[in-house]
């Protein structure tokens, strides 16, 4: 592909309700949407094409070191200029973006966004769906939902009940010190043990809390996600030895190498693969393949994506190795109005788009209403 321009569009989209985790409360989604325009070789000559990508970073560097304003600067000042130079030396493709940007340390979410847009553009030009490109074997995926920290137990039970009535097949509860045992116990008491249930600490605990975390074993959880800090692989391995609840890693895994280290150490028996966190969907596929080869379960997490990222996540989650329901919820879980045609939950599942590329096209009029800044490189 030859890239002619990259449009960076910053959006602020209100959430339907506050989303609270152990590290922050979000009232809106502040995200970058990328539009790559260019051409690629076709059977009868160059074919003009466009592709869309989305950056997973949050407004502030609380989930990881990246944040939206920083991602915008990184793309403008480093990533796009580097790719501009790279394509002057040799042909560029989504598969070579990672190697072209490898010397730039970190910034996985920014790298993921540009690789994603180029991949979408190439697949659109070929008329090939992302699901087919990956080798996905399913046309729909089970839909789980992430429930933020609530103001009270009664409010939590009402919220969980509403999601179950909508057909979600798995519930994930955000937890933190002081909001852990009681909410999990209340959900189990109210809805029973047939509901697949897991918890996510977002690195809020330390190994000192092992005795408290062991109390979660009695609730037959699918897993406890990222209980300790992202750089605590050894401590996660020690914690895993004292719990019967499987430990799942999220923030700790930013690459296939990290996944291999975690598996070798016994730090995780489950991995949450968030494509934006690991540098893109191609690296996410590598982690999937690695985990499958070692008998490690994986599922697809999310970063409150719009329909662009939601479409790509659904295709990824349709691979065989994704044996647990992911956080691929309907659009109305977070947004009153999505920037693509909304994803809906049907019989507990989300349909995998089958059109060219990621199979969705942003509605420019809707994007315009949420846009707070645009620049074309």
Buried (B, 14 or more C-beta within 10 A) or exposed (E): BEBEEBBBBBBBBEBEEEBBBBBEEBEBBBBBBBBBBBBBEEEEEEBEBBBBBBBBBBBBEBBBEBBBBBBBEBBBEBBBEBBEEBBEEEEBBBEBBBEBBEEEEEBBBBBBBBBBBBBBBBBBBBEBBBBEBBEBEBEBBBBBBBBBBBEEBEEBBEBBEEBBEBBBBBBBBBBBEEBBBEBBBBBBEBBEEEBBBBBBBBBBBBBEBBEEBBEBEEBEBBBBBBBBBBEBBEBBBBBBEEBEBBBBBBBBBBBBEBBBBBBEBBBBBBBBBBBBBBBBBBBBBBBBEBBBEEEBBBBBBBBBBBBBBBBBBBBBBBBEBBEBBBBBBBBBBBBEBBBBBBBEBEEBBBBBBEBBBBBBBBBEEBBEEBBEEBEEB
